[in-house]
Amino acid sequence: MSDDAVELSPEAIEFADWMAGLGVPESELDAMRTRVESVHLKAREPEGVTYREVDAGGVLGIWCEPVDSNTDHVLLHGHGGGSVLSSAFVDRKLAGHIAKAAGAPILVLDFRRAPENKYPAQLDDVEAAFNWLLSEGYAPGNIITIGHAIGGFLAVALALRLRDKKQPLPGAIVSISPWCDLEFANETMETNAETDRMLTKGLLEFLRESWIGTDIEFTDTRINLNRADLSGLPPTLVSWGTYEILAGESEEFAARAKDSGIDTATVAVPGGQHSYVLGAGRVPEADAAIAQIGAWIREKAKI
């Protein structure tokens, strides 16, 4: 066997370094991230959906395309995890189910995570991907922004940013279990503490500190949807599980959108947990809600 050094590609070196790290004890944050990556197992692999990774304006994305979908339209999806946890790979399967229900492809973004990249890095990445879709020939009105948890926030926050820049808006917004109120002011933060099996106030405080830190007030309208001016948004659907601690702020956000003159729809899932869509394909209540969301998208986007 030759002892000559082999010139490796950067990708091969990165892969080898990653393999070497498998035997190294994880930090607490790394361990949390590793556990959350297994959440994709709770969703069933959808039939008739193809996947491919793409560079979406400098942001890794997973393109999920159902057979016979309407490729004139696209859903731009943000995953959950409070900006700190999870990834596009966790949401790949659930996104495939949503894409099938909507009848259009979905681009699942792997935006930068905090605390390594604090706000507004995540929103910047979603905007970069939106602009990439425009460069690929999609009309802005044929792009639907969608996401759950922090992704539900980003789906709305992108439209607000574009509105303030006087740029074309997406055709519709779907915000599932959105993180709307960084003040934690809604009463379900306490009243649903026993029924929410995923989130706790303590976990949200950790995520908030990791994402925002102390540089921005929690009342700032850039990060607090329940204090933001919502006027001028496109048709918006808000969905949540009634057992989650964010249920009250999601409901409040939907009411504020409606009061702002926005064409607003709601899908409240009785007994649903935070980010109930993670059970797509295995949990009947999740599948029923996804079917409702898909039908709404088809109607509003004319798919």
Backbone torsions as a table, in degrees:
resi	resn	phi	psi	omega
1	MET	NA	131.2	-176.0
2	SER	-72.5	142.3	175.9
3	ASP	-94.1	3.2	-178.5
4	ASP	-62.4	138.8	178.5
5	ALA	-66.9	141.7	179.1
6	VAL	-102.4	131.5	177.1
7	GLU	-83.1	112.0	-175.0
8	LEU	-99.3	152.4	173.5
9	SER	-70.0	156.5	175.4
10	PRO	-56.3	-34.8	-179.4
11	GLU	-66.8	-38.6	179.1
12	ALA	-67.5	-38.2	177.6
13	ILE	-65.6	-44.5	178.4
14	GLU	-61.1	-41.5	179.6
15	PHE	-63.2	-43.4	179.5
16	ALA	-63.8	-41.2	177.6
17	ASP	-63.1	-39.1	178.5
18	TRP	-64.3	-42.5	178.8
19	MET	-62.4	-40.2	-179.8
20	ALA	-63.5	-31.0	-178.5
21	GLY	-74.2	-10.9	-177.7
22	LEU	-63.9	-26.6	-179.3
23	GLY	-93.5	2.6	-178.3
24	VAL	-92.9	131.4	178.4
25	PRO	-55.5	136.7	-178.1
26	GLU	-81.4	150.6	168.1
27	SER	-70.9	168.6	179.8
28	GLU	-61.0	-40.5	178.9
29	LEU	-67.1	-43.4	177.6
30	ASP	-59.7	-39.8	179.7
31	ALA	-65.1	-40.8	176.7
32	MET	-61.0	-44.9	-179.2
33	ARG	-63.5	-40.5	179.3
34	THR	-61.7	-44.1	179.7
35	ARG	-62.8	-43.6	-177.1
36	VAL	-65.5	-31.0	180.0
37	GLU	-62.6	-20.7	179.5
38	SER	-81.2	-7.0	-177.3
39	VAL	-62.0	-24.9	-180.0
40	HIS	-58.7	-21.2	-179.6
41	LEU	-66.2	-19.1	-179.6
42	LYS	-78.6	-13.1	175.4
43	ALA	-100.1	147.5	177.2
44	ARG	-89.6	143.6	176.7
45	GLU	-63.9	121.5	179.8
46	PRO	-73.8	147.4	177.6
47	GLU	-83.8	149.4	173.1
48	GLY	70.4	31.4	178.2
49	VAL	-126.8	130.5	175.4
50	THR	-103.4	153.4	-177.1
51	TYR	-130.9	143.6	171.2
52	ARG	-154.3	146.1	177.7
53	GLU	-84.6	141.6	178.9
54	VAL	-136.8	157.7	170.7
55	ASP	-94.0	105.2	-176.3
56	ALA	-98.8	78.1	-180.0
57	GLY	67.9	35.2	-179.0
58	GLY	92.2	1.0	179.4
59	VAL	-115.9	129.8	176.0
60	LEU	-64.1	133.0	175.9
61	GLY	-135.8	153.4	173.4
62	ILE	-111.2	117.1	-179.3
63	TRP	-87.4	117.5	-178.8
64	CYS	-112.0	116.1	-173.6
65	GLU	-127.1	110.7	175.5
66	PRO	-69.4	152.3	174.8
67	VAL	-60.1	137.4	176.2
68	ASP	63.7	25.7	177.8
69	SER	-80.5	162.1	-180.0
70	ASN	-83.4	103.2	-173.8
71	THR	-82.1	2.5	171.9
72	ASP	-76.8	-17.4	-179.2
73	HIS	-116.5	159.4	177.2
74	VAL	-152.0	145.2	173.2
75	LEU	-102.0	131.8	178.9
76	LEU	-105.7	111.5	-165.5
77	HIS	-111.7	134.5	173.3
78	GLY	-111.1	131.2	-179.1
79	HIS	-77.0	172.6	179.3
80	GLY	-88.8	-163.4	175.7
81	GLY	107.1	10.7	174.2
82	GLY	64.5	19.7	-177.3
83	SER	78.7	-8.6	-173.6
84	VAL	-106.0	-37.7	-172.9
85	LEU	-115.0	171.6	173.0
86	SER	72.0	179.8	-174.5
87	SER	-165.6	175.0	175.0
88	ALA	-62.2	-29.7	-177.1
89	PHE	-71.0	-29.6	174.8
90	VAL	-67.1	-36.0	-173.8
91	ASP	-92.8	-2.9	-173.3
92	ARG	-54.9	-48.7	-175.3
93	LYS	-71.1	-45.3	179.6
94	LEU	-62.8	-35.1	178.2
95	ALA	-65.5	-36.0	176.7
96	GLY	-61.9	-38.4	176.8
97	HIS	-65.6	-42.4	179.0
98	ILE	-64.8	-41.8	179.4
99	ALA	-60.5	-41.1	178.1
100	LYS	-64.2	-41.9	-179.6
101	ALA	-65.4	-35.1	-178.0
102	ALA	-85.6	-20.1	-179.7
103	GLY	76.3	25.8	-178.4
104	ALA	-145.5	155.0	176.1
105	PRO	-64.4	160.1	178.3
106	ILE	-134.3	134.8	177.7
107	LEU	-105.1	113.6	-177.4
108	VAL	-96.9	119.7	-173.7
109	LEU	-90.9	140.2	173.5
110	ASP	-105.0	69.5	-175.4
111	PHE	-68.4	161.6	-179.4
112	ARG	-62.3	147.9	-176.0
113	ARG	-108.8	152.8	172.8
114	ALA	-91.0	160.1	4.7
115	PRO	-82.4	-2.9	179.6
116	GLU	-62.2	-34.2	-180.0
117	ASN	-133.2	102.8	-176.7
118	LYS	-82.1	171.1	174.9
119	TYR	-51.4	137.2	11.0
120	PRO	-102.2	28.4	-175.1
121	ALA	-54.8	-41.4	-177.0
122	GLN	-66.2	-44.0	178.5
123	LEU	-67.2	-37.0	176.4
124	ASP	-59.8	-40.5	-179.7
125	ASP	-66.6	-40.9	178.5
126	VAL	-64.6	-40.6	177.7
127	GLU	-64.4	-40.6	178.5
128	ALA	-61.4	-40.9	179.3
129	ALA	-69.0	-37.6	176.4
130	PHE	-60.5	-45.5	179.5
131	ASN	-65.8	-34.0	176.6
132	TRP	-64.2	-41.6	177.5
133	LEU	-61.3	-39.5	176.2
134	LEU	-61.3	-41.5	-179.9
135	SER	-67.9	-22.7	177.5
136	GLU	-82.9	-2.1	175.0
137	GLY	104.7	2.7	178.3
138	TYR	-76.7	133.9	171.9
139	ALA	-71.3	139.9	-178.6
140	PRO	-55.3	-37.2	179.9
141	GLY	-69.3	-11.8	177.8
142	ASN	-98.4	7.2	175.5
143	ILE	-104.9	126.6	177.4
144	ILE	-110.0	121.4	176.7
145	THR	-86.3	137.4	-173.7
146	ILE	-149.6	154.7	175.6
147	GLY	174.6	170.5	176.7
148	HIS	-128.1	151.0	-178.6
149	ALA	60.7	-122.1	177.2
150	ILE	-62.7	-31.1	176.0
151	GLY	-65.5	-31.5	175.2
152	GLY	-68.2	-37.0	173.0
153	PHE	-62.5	-47.9	-175.7
154	LEU	-63.3	-33.9	179.2
155	ALA	-60.5	-36.0	178.6
156	VAL	-83.7	-44.1	-175.2
157	ALA	-61.4	-34.2	177.2
158	LEU	-62.3	-46.9	-179.6
159	ALA	-61.3	-39.3	178.0
160	LEU	-64.5	-41.3	178.4
161	ARG	-63.6	-45.6	-180.0
162	LEU	-63.8	-40.6	177.8
163	ARG	-59.4	-45.5	-177.8
164	ASP	-67.4	-25.8	175.8
165	LYS	-86.0	-2.0	-177.2
166	LYS	59.3	39.8	177.3
167	GLN	-108.0	160.1	-179.2
168	PRO	-58.3	141.6	-176.5
169	LEU	-98.0	159.5	170.7
170	PRO	-62.8	161.9	-176.7
171	GLY	-74.8	-23.5	-179.2
172	ALA	-164.7	163.7	179.7
173	ILE	-129.9	135.9	170.8
174	VAL	-123.4	117.6	-175.8
175	SER	-120.3	110.0	-174.4
176	ILE	-107.0	127.5	-178.4
177	SER	45.5	47.8	-172.6
178	PRO	-68.6	148.5	172.5
179	TRP	-89.6	98.9	-169.8
180	CYS	-101.7	-28.2	-166.4
181	ASP	-130.0	99.0	-178.3
182	LEU	-78.0	-1.3	173.1
183	GLU	-85.5	-13.5	-176.4
184	PHE	58.7	41.8	-172.7
185	ALA	-85.7	-17.8	-174.0
186	ASN	-78.0	144.9	-172.9
187	GLU	-65.7	-25.0	-178.9
188	THR	-68.9	-12.5	171.9
189	MET	-57.9	-30.9	178.2
190	GLU	-101.0	-45.8	-173.0
191	THR	-69.1	-24.7	178.7
192	ASN	-103.2	13.8	-177.6
193	ALA	-62.3	-29.5	-178.9
194	GLU	-85.4	-20.9	-176.9
195	THR	-97.7	-22.2	178.9
196	ASP	-79.2	116.5	-176.1
197	ARG	-93.4	-2.7	-178.9
198	MET	-110.8	-50.4	-172.3
199	LEU	-99.7	148.6	168.3
200	THR	-132.3	160.4	176.9
201	LYS	-61.0	-38.3	179.3
202	GLY	-62.8	-41.5	177.8
203	LEU	-64.3	-42.7	179.0
204	LEU	-63.4	-36.1	177.2
205	GLU	-63.8	-40.3	176.9
206	PHE	-63.8	-45.4	179.9
207	LEU	-64.2	-41.4	-179.9
208	ARG	-62.1	-44.7	179.2
209	GLU	-64.6	-39.9	-179.5
210	SER	-66.7	-36.5	-174.3
211	TRP	-84.9	-45.5	-172.9
212	ILE	-104.6	-39.6	-174.5
213	GLY	70.0	-143.9	-177.7
214	THR	-112.6	9.4	-175.5
215	ASP	-79.0	-21.9	-175.4
216	ILE	-129.3	136.2	175.6
217	GLU	-66.6	144.0	-178.4
218	PHE	-70.5	-11.2	174.9
219	THR	-88.6	-5.4	-176.3
220	ASP	-59.4	129.7	-174.7
221	THR	-68.6	-13.2	175.6
222	ARG	-71.5	-26.0	-176.3
223	ILE	-119.6	-8.9	-177.8
224	ASN	-116.8	98.8	-176.1
225	LEU	-64.9	-26.9	-178.2
226	ASN	-83.9	7.8	168.4
227	ARG	-121.0	-6.1	-174.7
228	ALA	-80.3	155.3	170.4
229	ASP	-77.8	117.5	-175.3
230	LEU	-98.6	2.0	-175.6
231	SER	-60.7	145.6	174.8
232	GLY	85.2	1.8	179.5
233	LEU	-72.4	154.3	174.5
234	PRO	-73.0	175.1	176.9
235	PRO	-49.5	135.4	-171.5
236	THR	-132.6	130.2	172.9
237	LEU	-110.2	131.5	177.9
238	VAL	-118.4	131.1	-179.6
239	SER	-133.1	149.0	-179.9
240	TRP	-158.9	163.4	172.6
241	GLY	-94.4	137.5	-174.3
242	THR	-71.8	-13.3	179.5
243	TYR	-92.3	-4.8	-175.1
244	GLU	-86.6	153.2	-177.7
245	ILE	-72.3	-14.8	176.0
246	LEU	-90.2	3.9	-176.4
247	ALA	-57.6	-45.3	-176.7
248	GLY	-63.8	-42.1	-178.4
249	GLU	-73.7	-29.2	174.2
250	SER	-66.0	-44.8	178.8
251	GLU	-63.8	-40.5	178.1
252	GLU	-63.3	-41.9	178.5
253	PHE	-61.0	-44.5	179.2
254	ALA	-61.2	-41.1	179.1
255	ALA	-66.1	-38.7	178.6
256	ARG	-66.5	-38.7	177.6
257	ALA	-62.8	-45.1	179.3
258	LYS	-62.9	-42.3	179.3
259	ASP	-65.9	-21.8	178.6
260	SER	-85.4	4.3	179.2
261	GLY	86.7	13.1	-179.3
262	ILE	-83.3	139.6	172.0
263	ASP	-67.0	102.1	-168.3
264	THR	-119.8	135.0	173.9
265	ALA	-125.2	154.2	178.4
266	THR	-130.9	146.5	171.4
267	VAL	-132.1	99.2	176.9
268	ALA	-95.9	125.1	-175.8
269	VAL	-97.9	108.6	-178.1
270	PRO	-58.8	125.9	-179.5
271	GLY	73.7	6.5	-177.8
272	GLY	-74.0	146.1	176.7
273	GLN	-88.4	170.0	173.9
274	HIS	-58.0	136.4	179.1
275	SER	53.3	47.4	-177.9
276	TYR	-56.9	-21.6	-178.6
277	VAL	-63.3	-15.2	177.3
278	LEU	-62.3	-17.8	178.2
279	GLY	-94.0	17.4	-175.6
280	ALA	-55.9	131.7	178.4
281	GLY	88.4	-13.6	179.4
282	ARG	-122.6	-27.1	-176.6
283	VAL	-107.7	114.9	-175.7
284	PRO	-56.7	-38.1	-179.2
285	GLU	-65.1	-37.6	177.7
286	ALA	-66.5	-43.1	-179.0
287	ASP	-64.9	-37.5	178.7
288	ALA	-64.9	-41.5	179.1
289	ALA	-67.5	-40.4	178.3
290	ILE	-62.2	-38.2	177.0
291	ALA	-62.3	-41.4	177.1
292	GLN	-63.6	-43.6	179.9
293	ILE	-64.1	-43.2	179.0
294	GLY	-61.2	-41.6	179.0
295	ALA	-64.2	-39.4	178.6
296	TRP	-64.3	-43.8	179.0
297	ILE	-61.2	-44.4	179.4
298	ARG	-59.2	-40.3	-178.7
299	GLU	-69.7	-48.1	-174.0
300	LYS	-73.0	-35.9	-177.9
301	ALA	-91.5	-4.7	-178.8
302	LYS	56.6	50.0	178.8
303	ILE	-88.1	NA	NA
